[in-house]
Amino acid sequence: MQPVNKSFLDSIDHTFIIAEIGSNHNRSLALAREMIDTAADAGADAVKFQIYSAPTLYSSKDDERLRYDGSNVTRLINSVATPREWLPELSQYCREKGIIFFASPFDIAAIDEIDAAADMFKIASFEIVDLGLIRRTASKGKPVIIAAGLADMGEIEDALAACREEGCDDVVLLQCASCYPSPASIMNLRAMETMRRAFGVPVGLSDHTLGIHISVAAAALGASVIEKHITMDRTMQGPDHSFAIEPDELREMVRQIREVESAMGDGMKRGPSKEELFDYGYARRSLHARVDIKRGERIDASMLTSKRPGHGIRPKYLDWVAGRRASRDIPADSWLTMDMLE
């Protein structure tokens, strides 16, 4: 097992939550800003956009294949692509809101444009085989998150090698099912630990399932990063709205992940916490007199029972107590303490 490189998480002491805006701004800058507000208010750590254009994403020969809502490829991409001139303004707005801004590049020009506006990158699952794109991204010397949807271990290894060839070791891998929405049965959350052990990098989840419970489960399994698509309204028109989570769900997902984190603890078993001390004494058992015991009487095990509260001698010392004499009268149902024994 390789040691895990934690450089991306050096300044982060919690699960890094990414609100994926993607194309759900519907090419409205006002809506994009509203979504940034929503993510910041919900407590997400970052928002992510996607930067692509039809000519560099699909072959023109694919134009007649139907995509979302009967649109051909070019029409669809042109209707949802993030305008690249937005990048500086989005970046500045995120700084004002105290949330990290970054994006996924889908062509070489996008890498340079994102680099000028963001402090990190995300490689989408479908791009993991484009090693040239990955090398150029890694050459910028910034953290790179790579989604591993559809990828086998060899393809992941190739992508990581491309990053490291450019001197980039600050990489996070995200388990992902590239299906929209994804059924829970194909999520394979245990693959996060497999990748962490195999490649020695932090791991997380890019989650396309409906609801928030799979993301919360991933956090409980040790995900360093959670990415989830968001929308202001799932009934909006667009390819990614229907499986995204709405503002109330985002807030609840962040709340639940933070609560799960607080519940994980450090693994040390120390006994009762200060919050448990009342029940520690009141609800645990101790040795009690089953009958009245007279002063000087030799105590037999049959005279004793184990009851709450636990203020007296622990039940495990029954054999030690049996055979000793009472130093004073012990009324029935009293818990036994050491000063009651000769």
C-alpha positions, 0 to 999 in steps of 0.5 A, a space after each residue: 500500500 502506498 502512502 497517501 499524498 495529502 498535499 491537496 488537503 493540507 489546509 482542509 480538515 473536513 470532507 471537501 464538498 464541491 457543488 457542481 454547477 456545470 451547465 445548469 446556469 442555462 447560460 444566464 450569468 445571473 442564475 450562475 451567480 445565484 447558484 454560487 450564492 446557494 452553494 456558499 450559503 449551504 456551506 460547500 467548499 467549492 463550485 465547479 463549472 465546465 468549459 467546452 465548445 461544440 467544435 472541439 468536443 464532438 466531430 461534426 459527423 456526429 451532428 445528426 445523432 440525437 441527444 437531449 430533447 431532440 437536439 443535435 450535438 452542436 445545437 445542444 452544446 451551444 445551448 448549454 456551454 459556459 461562456 468563457 468570457 464569464 470566467 474572470 467574473 465568476 472567479 471574482 464573485 466566488 472570492 467575494 463569497 468565500 468559496 473556491 472557484 474552478 472548472 473542468 477543461 475539455 480542450 487545450 484553450 480551456 486549460 489556459 483560460 481556467 488557469 488564469 481564473 482558478 486555483 485548481 482543475 477537474 478532469 471529467 471522467 470521459 476525458 481520462 483517456 486524453 493524456 495530452 489534455 491531462 499533461 497540459 492541465 498538470 503542467 500548470 502546477 495546480 491541484 488536479 481532481 480526476 474523476 474515474 468513471 468508466 475507467 479501469 485501473 490501467 487507465 487510472 494509472 496512465 492518467 496519474 503517470 501523465 500528471 506525475 510526468 509534469 511534476 504534479 503529485 497533488 492529485 485526487 481521484 473520484 470514484 464515479 458512475 458515468 450514468 445520469 442518473 446513476 442507480 445506487 447498485 453501480 456506485 461501488 463505493 468500496 472502490 474509493 479505498 481500492 484506489 487509495 491503497 493502489 495509488 496513494 492519493 486522496 479519494 472521493 466520490 463524484 455522485 450522480 445518484 438521485 438524493 443525497 444518501 450515497 454522498 453521505 455514505 461516501 463521507 462515512 467511508 472516508 471520502 476526502 472529496 464529494 462532488 454533487 450536481 446542483 440546480 435551482 429547480 429540477 424541472 428546468 430544461 437542460 441535460 443535467 437538471 433532472 438528477 441534480 439536487 436543489 438548494 434545500 437538499 444541498 444544505 441538508 447534504 452538507 449538514 449530514 456530511 459534517 455531522 457524520 464527520 463529527 461522529 467518526 472520531 479518532 478511533 481511540 476507545 477511552 471510556 465515557 465522554 463528559 456527555 455520558 457521565 450521568 448515564 455512566 453512573 446511573 444506568 450501569 449496574 453494581 452490586 446491591 443487597 438482595 436482603 437486609 444484611 446485618 453488621 458483622 454478618 458474613 455475606 453470601 453471594 445469594 444475598 447479592 444481586 446486580 442492579 442499577 444504578 452503578 454507584 456501587 462495587 462492580 458486578 465483576 467483583 462478586 466473588 471477592 465480596 462474597 465471604 466478607 463481613 459487613 462493617 455495618 447494617 446494609 438495608 435491602 436494595 442498597 448498593 454496596 460500597 467498599 466501606 460497607 465491608 470489613 
